């Protein structure tokens, strides 16, 4: 049996989906993520490390030089003057006083081979916090094998 459709049958309702509330939720989420995101700039020291095998002595200069020496027991000396304490604050104060605020001076770190890595990192951290960018770490040439 074949049924015919009537021309005046009930018209279908169009489906309407209100997207306004969905768009509002998306914008609130976007705002939440933008506000809670942390933007950080990592700070790095730019260091020119010399090669131990083919290192050359630094060129003679008229600029004042700063030399931080680290002994095997972790004591610091700045330009051959032993510091009273071996902590970051004392080292920073001594470097600031000796450089007279000029952080463009070259700073050389001489560390004993048996000095702890923490002592060397503390010296580099003090230089970095004061804004020094010309750092050198001295090495000695390894003896050649017989």
C-alpha positions in Angstrom: 0.0 0.0 0.0 1.2 3.3 -1.0 0.6 6.3 1.3 0.6 9.7 -0.1 1.9 12.7 1.7 -0.3 15.6 2.1 0.9 18.9 0.9 -0.3 20.7 4.0 1.2 18.4 6.5 2.6 19.7 9.7 5.9 21.5 9.0 8.9 20.3 10.8 10.5 22.6 13.3 14.0 23.6 12.6 16.5 22.6 15.3 18.0 25.7 17.0 21.0 25.4 19.2 21.9 28.5 21.3 25.7 28.8 21.2 25.9 32.0 23.3 26.4 30.2 26.6 29.0 27.9 25.0 31.0 30.8 23.6 30.8 32.5 27.1 32.2 29.4 28.7 35.0 29.2 26.1 36.0 32.8 26.7 36.0 32.3 30.5 38.3 29.3 30.1 40.6 31.2 27.8 40.8 34.1 30.3 41.5 31.6 33.1 44.4 30.1 31.2 45.9 33.4 30.2 45.7 34.7 33.8 47.1 31.6 35.4 50.0 31.0 33.0 53.3 32.1 34.3 55.8 33.7 32.0 59.4 33.4 33.2 62.6 34.5 31.5 65.4 32.1 32.5 68.6 33.9 33.3 71.9 32.5 32.0 75.5 33.5 32.4 77.4 33.8 29.2 80.8 32.2 29.9 83.8 31.8 27.7 85.4 28.6 28.9 89.0 28.1 27.7 90.2 24.8 26.3 92.6 23.1 28.6 94.7 21.6 25.8 95.1 24.7 23.7 94.3 27.5 26.1 96.1 30.8 25.7 96.8 33.4 28.3 94.4 36.4 28.4 95.7 39.4 26.5 97.2 42.2 28.5 94.8 45.0 29.2 94.7 48.3 31.0 91.4 47.5 32.5 91.2 46.6 36.2 91.0 42.8 36.6 89.0 40.9 39.2 90.3 37.5 40.2 88.3 35.3 42.5 90.4 32.4 43.9 88.8 29.4 45.5 90.9 27.2 47.8 90.5 23.5 48.2 88.7 24.0 51.5 86.2 26.4 49.9 87.6 29.8 51.1 87.4 32.7 48.7 89.9 35.4 48.0 89.4 38.4 45.8 92.6 39.9 44.2 94.8 38.1 46.7 92.7 39.3 49.7 91.2 36.5 51.7 87.5 37.0 52.6 86.4 36.7 56.2 83.4 34.4 55.3 82.8 31.9 52.5 79.3 32.8 51.7 77.4 34.4 48.8 76.6 37.7 50.5 80.2 38.3 51.6 81.5 37.4 48.1 79.0 39.7 46.4 79.8 42.6 48.7 83.6 42.2 48.1 83.1 42.0 44.3 80.8 45.1 44.4 83.3 47.0 46.5 86.3 46.0 44.4 84.7 46.7 41.1 83.2 50.0 42.3 79.9 49.1 40.5 81.5 48.6 37.1 80.1 45.2 35.9 81.8 45.4 32.5 85.2 44.4 34.1 86.5 40.9 33.3 86.2 38.5 36.2 88.5 35.4 36.4 87.7 32.5 38.6 90.7 30.4 39.7 89.5 27.2 41.5 91.6 24.6 43.1 91.1 21.2 41.5 89.8 19.8 44.8 87.4 22.7 45.5 83.8 21.7 45.6 81.6 22.3 42.6 79.2 24.3 44.9 82.0 26.8 45.7 82.6 27.5 42.0 78.9 27.8 41.3 78.5 30.2 44.2 81.3 32.4 42.7 79.5 32.3 39.3 76.2 33.1 40.9 77.6 36.1 42.7 79.1 37.4 39.4 75.8 36.8 37.6 73.7 38.5 40.3 75.9 41.6 40.1 75.6 41.7 36.2 79.1 40.5 35.2 79.1 39.0 31.7 82.8 38.6 31.0 83.8 35.5 33.1 86.8 33.3 32.6 87.6 30.1 34.4 91.3 29.4 34.4 92.8 26.0 33.8 96.3 24.6 33.5 97.5 22.6 30.6 97.4 18.9 31.2 100.8 17.3 31.0 101.3 15.2 27.9 101.6 11.5 28.2 105.2 10.1 28.1 
